[in-house]
Amino acid sequence: MSRIASMTKRLPRAGFTLIEMLTVITIIGIASLFVLPRLRVTPRTHVRNAAELLVRDLELMRTRAMAAKSAVRVDFFPGAATYVGYLDDDQDGVISATTAEIQALRGFGQRTLASKVVFGRGSAPAISGDSIGTSVTFASNRVTFGNRGLPEPFGVRGVIYFTHQDDNTVAGAVSVSGSGSFASWVYTPGGGWQ
């Protein structure tokens, strides 16, 4: 045997065979059949995410009110599926819904709800303790936090409801207590508000 022939026999083989590649692709395909349906975003997930985002936004605005020692207001526009935050930047005690007051919140501005998520309860019942039951139970569809981070007028509380256009049996809600704390809720038929 020649020296070149004996060297090629000892060299490790590089790359993959076609059969090995097809086997790996088949395994990935079968695994994706089980994993992808779990990654699908359901109407319940959309509604829950909208409620959790609103809680974070309200917490941010409440914190900004305390940091700036000035009032903050959130206006809800159910027909447009948006809400806008304002900070009383000139501290005159009046929120006039100006561009300057929107910009004073630094980066918040206007928030549009996720695709197909709208304000409303759908077919879900009102949360326990909510006697009004509209999509936004605060007067004039707005929440105001004073310079100490408490809802104004003092002790006012309410609920903001969300539902999904494709499945109105699923609903979400954010409740605001008189002390300025927030809770996120999701309703599913048969499971109630959780």
C-alpha positions in Angstrom: 0.0 0.0 0.0 1.3 3.4 -0.9 2.0 5.9 1.7 -0.7 8.3 0.4 -3.3 5.6 0.5 -2.5 4.8 4.1 -2.7 8.5 5.1 -6.1 9.0 3.6 -7.5 6.0 5.5 -6.4 7.6 8.8 -7.8 11.1 8.2 -11.1 11.7 9.9 -14.1 12.3 7.7 -15.4 15.8 7.4 -19.1 16.9 7.0 -22.4 15.0 7.2 -24.0 12.5 5.0 -27.3 13.1 3.3 -29.0 10.5 5.5 -27.7 12.2 8.6 -29.0 15.6 7.4 -32.4 14.2 6.5 -32.7 12.5 9.9 -32.0 15.8 11.7 -34.5 17.7 9.6 -37.2 15.1 10.2 -36.6 15.2 14.0 -36.9 19.0 14.0 -40.1 18.8 11.9 -41.7 16.3 14.3 -40.6 18.4 17.4 -42.1 21.5 15.8 -45.5 19.8 15.5 -45.6 19.6 19.3 -44.0 23.0 20.2 -45.5 25.5 17.8 -49.1 25.1 18.9 -48.0 26.0 22.4 -46.4 29.2 21.1 -49.5 30.4 19.4 -50.8 33.7 20.9 -54.4 33.1 22.0 -57.0 35.8 22.6 -56.7 35.2 26.3 -52.9 35.9 26.0 -53.6 39.1 24.1 -56.0 40.3 26.7 -53.8 39.3 29.7 -50.8 41.1 28.1 -52.9 44.3 27.6 -54.0 44.2 31.3 -50.4 43.7 32.5 -49.1 46.5 30.3 -51.7 48.9 31.6 -50.7 48.0 35.2 -47.1 48.8 34.4 -48.1 52.0 32.7 -50.2 53.1 35.7 -47.4 52.2 38.1 -45.0 54.3 35.9 -47.4 57.3 35.9 -48.1 57.0 39.6 -44.3 57.0 40.3 -43.8 60.0 38.0 -46.5 61.9 39.9 -44.7 61.3 43.2 -41.2 62.1 41.7 -42.3 65.3 40.0 -44.6 66.2 42.9 -47.3 67.0 40.3 -50.5 65.5 39.2 -50.7 62.8 36.4 -53.8 61.9 34.4 -54.6 59.0 32.1 -57.4 59.5 29.6 -59.0 56.3 28.1 -60.5 56.5 24.6 -62.6 53.3 24.3 -63.7 54.0 20.7 -60.1 54.3 19.6 -58.6 51.6 21.8 -56.0 54.0 23.1 -55.0 55.8 26.3 -52.9 58.9 26.9 -50.9 60.1 29.9 -50.4 63.7 30.9 -48.1 65.2 33.6 -49.0 68.7 35.0 -45.5 70.0 34.0 -46.2 73.6 35.0 -47.7 72.5 38.3 -50.6 74.9 38.0 -53.0 72.2 39.2 -54.7 71.9 35.9 -54.1 69.3 33.2 -55.0 70.8 29.9 -54.2 67.7 27.7 -51.4 69.6 25.8 -48.6 68.1 23.9 -46.2 69.5 26.5 -48.0 67.6 29.2 -47.8 64.4 27.2 -44.1 64.9 26.6 -43.5 65.7 30.2 -44.1 62.0 31.0 -40.9 61.3 29.0 -41.5 58.4 26.7 -45.0 57.3 27.6 -47.3 59.5 25.5 -50.1 57.5 23.9 -50.6 53.8 24.0 -52.7 51.8 21.5 -54.0 48.5 22.6 -52.7 45.3 20.9 -54.3 44.2 17.7 -57.9 43.1 18.2 -57.9 44.0 21.9 -60.6 46.6 22.7 -61.9 48.3 25.8 -65.0 46.4 27.1 -66.1 43.4 29.1 -67.5 41.3 26.2 -69.8 38.7 27.7 -67.9 38.6 31.0 -69.6 39.7 34.2 -68.4 42.7 36.2 -65.6 42.1 38.8 -67.0 41.6 42.3 -67.5 45.0 43.8 -67.9 46.8 40.5 -71.4 48.2 40.4 -71.0 50.2 37.2 -69.7 47.6 34.8 -68.9 49.9 31.8 -65.6 49.5 29.9 -63.9 52.2 32.0 -65.7 52.8 35.3 -63.9 56.1 36.2 -65.8 59.3 35.7 -65.1 60.8 32.2 -63.0 57.7 31.3 -59.9 59.1 33.2 -57.8 58.4 36.2 -55.9 61.1 38.0 -53.1 60.6 40.5 -52.1 63.5 42.8 -48.6 64.5 43.7 -48.6 61.8 46.5 -49.5 59.1 44.0 -53.0 58.6 45.3 -56.1 58.6 43.0 -58.1 61.8 43.0 -60.6 62.6 44.3 -59.2 60.8 47.3 -60.5 57.2 47.6 -61.9 56.9 44.1 -61.5 53.5 42.7 -62.5 51.8 39.5 -61.9 49.2 36.8 -60.7 49.2 33.2 -62.0 46.2 31.1 -60.5 44.6 28.0 -61.9 42.0 25.6 -60.8 40.4 22.3 -62.7 41.1 19.1 -62.4 37.4 18.0 -63.5 36.0 21.3 -65.7 38.2 23.6 -66.0 35.4 26.2 -62.4 36.2 27.2 -61.9 39.5 29.1 -59.2 41.2 31.1 -59.4 44.0 33.7 -57.3 46.3 35.8 -58.6 47.4 39.1 -57.4 50.6 40.8 -58.0 50.8 44.5 -58.5 54.0 46.5 -55.0 53.7 47.9 -53.5 53.6 44.4 -52.7 49.9 44.1 -53.4 48.0 40.9 -54.5 44.4 40.2 -54.6 42.6 36.8 -57.5 40.1 36.2 -58.3 37.7 33.4 -61.8 36.1 32.9 -62.3 32.8 31.2 -65.7 31.1 30.9 -66.1 28.5 33.6 -63.0 29.8 35.5 -64.3 33.2 36.4 -62.1 36.2 37.2 -58.6 35.2 38.2 
